[in-house]
């Protein structure tokens, strides 16, 4: 089972449908979460959502309590939430990217992008990003696995020791041409 923490975003249901192609999905409102909700889960997913990570103190607590106990994936807001909890800083982008397709620079030697080929295009829907200057604050095991080819904005990460994964973009978007394979790679590693 996959547990999906809902941040009340319109993309949550789309993400649920993609995840449901692999396993049963249980959606939990962040304010109603209990640690027993992940007892039988193979992956905890933090959904997209409006605002910034600071707006979701319940999700921050869930993350801190679940880290190291279960594989975790953060999508968009979830990506930002994990990065911030790990020491990164989230800032406003110079340009809002809502419904923008980007061909990313991916590291094909990583779990997230293994067995994939260029081009990898992703759907971006965000106005916040990781401050590149704060990347030095992140744990050494947390590896940036893809970036924007122009601004070099980090767009995904993985930490295989902690089984943490993050996607700033939306794998469930019709703009993401390899979203299903990326989720499959992450789930395969989560089961290892």
C-alpha positions as CSV (number, residue, x, y, z in Angstrom):
1,X,0.0,0.0,0.0
2,X,1.1,3.6,-0.7
3,X,0.1,6.3,1.8
4,X,-0.5,9.7,0.2
5,X,-0.5,12.8,2.5
6,X,-3.1,15.2,1.1
7,X,-2.3,18.9,1.0
8,X,-5.6,19.7,-0.6
9,X,-4.3,20.3,-4.1
10,X,-6.1,19.6,-7.3
11,X,-3.2,17.4,-8.5
12,X,-3.5,15.0,-5.5
13,X,-6.2,13.0,-7.3
14,X,-4.1,12.8,-10.5
15,X,-1.2,11.6,-8.5
16,X,-3.4,9.1,-6.7
17,X,-4.4,7.7,-10.1
18,X,-0.8,7.3,-11.2
19,X,0.3,5.6,-8.0
20,X,-2.8,3.3,-8.1
21,X,-1.3,1.8,-11.3
22,X,1.3,0.2,-9.0
23,X,-0.5,-0.4,-5.6
24,X,-3.5,0.4,-3.5
25,X,-3.4,4.1,-2.4
26,X,-4.6,5.4,0.9
27,X,-5.1,9.2,1.0
28,X,-4.8,10.8,4.4
29,X,-5.4,14.4,5.3
30,X,-2.3,15.7,7.0
31,X,-4.3,17.0,10.0
32,X,-5.8,13.5,10.6
33,X,-2.6,11.5,10.2
34,X,-1.7,8.8,12.7
35,X,1.5,6.8,12.8
36,X,-0.6,3.6,12.3
37,X,-1.5,5.0,8.9
38,X,1.9,3.9,7.5
39,X,2.2,0.6,9.3
40,X,1.4,-1.4,6.2
41,X,2.7,1.1,3.6
42,X,5.6,0.5,1.3
43,X,5.9,4.2,0.5
44,X,4.8,7.5,2.1
45,X,4.1,10.3,-0.5
46,X,3.8,14.0,0.3
47,X,1.5,15.5,-2.3
48,X,1.6,18.8,-4.1
49,X,-0.1,21.7,-2.5
50,X,-0.5,25.5,-2.4
51,X,1.7,27.7,-0.4
52,X,5.1,26.8,1.1
53,X,6.4,24.1,3.5
54,X,6.0,26.4,6.5
55,X,2.2,26.3,5.9
56,X,2.2,22.6,6.8
57,X,3.6,22.0,10.3
58,X,1.7,18.7,10.5
59,X,3.4,17.4,7.4
60,X,6.8,18.5,8.8
61,X,6.1,16.4,11.9
62,X,4.9,13.4,9.9
63,X,8.1,13.6,7.8
64,X,10.4,13.8,10.9
65,X,8.7,10.8,12.5
66,X,8.6,8.7,9.3
67,X,12.1,9.4,8.0
68,X,14.2,6.2,8.3
69,X,11.2,4.0,9.0
70,X,9.6,4.0,5.5
71,X,10.6,5.2,2.0
72,X,9.4,8.7,1.3
73,X,8.6,10.6,-1.9
74,X,7.8,14.3,-2.1
75,X,6.2,15.8,-5.1
76,X,6.3,19.5,-5.8
77,X,5.4,21.0,-2.3
78,X,6.4,17.6,-0.9
79,X,9.8,18.0,-2.6
80,X,10.2,21.4,-1.0
81,X,9.1,20.2,2.4
82,X,11.8,17.4,2.4
83,X,14.5,19.7,1.1
84,X,13.7,22.3,3.8
85,X,13.6,19.7,6.6
86,X,17.0,18.5,5.4
87,X,18.6,21.9,5.7
88,X,17.8,23.5,2.3
89,X,16.2,26.9,1.8
90,X,13.1,27.4,-0.3
91,X,12.8,30.8,-2.1
92,X,10.5,32.4,-4.6
93,X,11.5,31.9,-8.2
94,X,12.0,34.9,-10.5
95,X,9.4,33.4,-12.9
96,X,6.3,31.4,-11.9
97,X,6.1,28.1,-13.8
98,X,2.6,26.8,-13.9
99,X,1.8,24.4,-16.7
100,X,5.3,24.7,-18.2
101,X,7.0,21.7,-20.0
102,X,10.7,21.5,-19.3
103,X,13.2,19.1,-20.8
104,X,15.4,18.3,-17.8
105,X,19.1,17.4,-17.4
106,X,18.8,14.1,-15.6
107,X,21.6,11.8,-14.2
108,X,20.8,8.5,-15.8
109,X,23.1,6.7,-13.3
110,X,20.6,7.3,-10.5
111,X,17.8,5.1,-9.4
112,X,15.2,7.7,-10.3
113,X,16.2,7.8,-14.0
114,X,17.7,4.4,-14.6
115,X,16.7,2.6,-17.8
116,X,15.3,5.9,-19.2
117,X,16.5,7.9,-22.2
118,X,16.5,11.5,-23.3
119,X,14.5,13.5,-23.7
120,X,12.8,13.6,-20.4
121,X,10.2,16.3,-20.3
122,X,8.3,17.2,-17.1
123,X,5.4,19.3,-16.2
124,X,6.2,22.1,-13.8
125,X,3.7,23.9,-11.6
126,X,5.6,25.9,-9.0
127,X,6.5,29.4,-7.9
128,X,9.1,28.3,-5.3
129,X,12.4,26.6,-5.7
130,X,15.4,25.4,-3.8
131,X,18.0,28.2,-3.2
132,X,21.0,26.8,-5.0
133,X,23.3,28.4,-2.4
134,X,21.6,26.2,0.3
135,X,22.5,22.9,-1.4
136,X,25.7,22.8,0.6
137,X,23.6,22.5,3.8
138,X,22.0,19.2,2.6
139,X,23.3,15.9,3.9
140,X,26.1,14.4,1.6
141,X,23.9,11.4,0.9
142,X,21.1,13.5,-0.6
143,X,22.0,13.8,-4.3
144,X,20.5,16.1,-6.8
145,X,19.5,13.9,-9.7
146,X,18.0,16.4,-12.2
147,X,18.0,20.1,-12.9
148,X,16.6,22.8,-15.2
149,X,19.0,23.1,-18.1
150,X,18.9,26.9,-18.2
151,X,18.7,28.0,-14.5
152,X,20.3,24.9,-13.0
153,X,17.4,24.7,-10.6
154,X,17.3,21.4,-8.8
155,X,14.3,19.4,-9.9
156,X,14.8,16.0,-8.2
157,X,16.8,14.3,-5.6
158,X,17.4,10.9,-4.0
159,X,19.0,9.7,-0.8
160,X,19.3,5.9,-1.1
161,X,20.5,5.4,2.5
162,X,17.4,7.0,3.9
163,X,15.2,6.0,0.9
164,X,14.2,9.6,0.3
165,X,13.1,10.8,-3.2
166,X,11.8,14.1,-4.4
167,X,10.4,15.5,-7.6
168,X,9.9,19.2,-7.9
169,X,7.9,18.5,-11.1
170,X,4.6,16.6,-11.5
171,X,5.1,13.0,-12.8
172,X,1.3,12.6,-13.1
173,X,1.1,15.6,-15.5
174,X,0.3,15.0,-19.2
175,X,3.4,17.2,-19.8
176,X,5.7,14.6,-18.1
177,X,6.6,12.0,-20.8
178,X,8.3,9.6,-18.4
179,X,6.4,10.1,-15.2
180,X,5.1,6.5,-14.9
181,X,8.6,5.0,-15.4
182,X,10.1,7.4,-12.9
183,X,7.5,6.4,-10.3
184,X,8.1,2.7,-11.2
185,X,11.9,3.2,-10.6
186,X,11.2,4.8,-7.2
187,X,8.8,2.1,-6.1
188,X,11.2,-0.7,-7.2
189,X,13.9,0.9,-5.0
190,X,11.5,1.3,-2.2
191,X,10.8,-2.4,-2.2
192,X,14.5,-3.4,-2.3
